[in-house]
Amino acid sequence: MDRVIRFVMGYWFFAVGLLFLMAPWTPLWGRNWFVQRTGPLRGVLMSAWARGALSGVGVLYIVTGVRDTLRLAAGRWDES
């Protein structure tokens, strides 16, 4: 059961990473509730560097999910 949970967590990290990577660059980003309700921060949230920062976090999530899943599949998971 522990292996299943770890696999699901690896998949979760990968899926959330894809969301963070792609969502800021879609037209829906400017129309989401949070961006529209932030007032003066809207300009910051719509800027390319903020979108890039969120995409960078997405890449980190993807790398973490893939790494953990591959380690689990190879049987090299340590408990530390």
Secondary structure, DSSP 8 states (H G I E B T S, - for coil): -HHHHHHHHHHHHHHHHHHHHHGGGSTHHHHSHHHHHSGGGHHHHHSHHHHHHHHHHHHHHHHHHHHHHHHHHHT-----
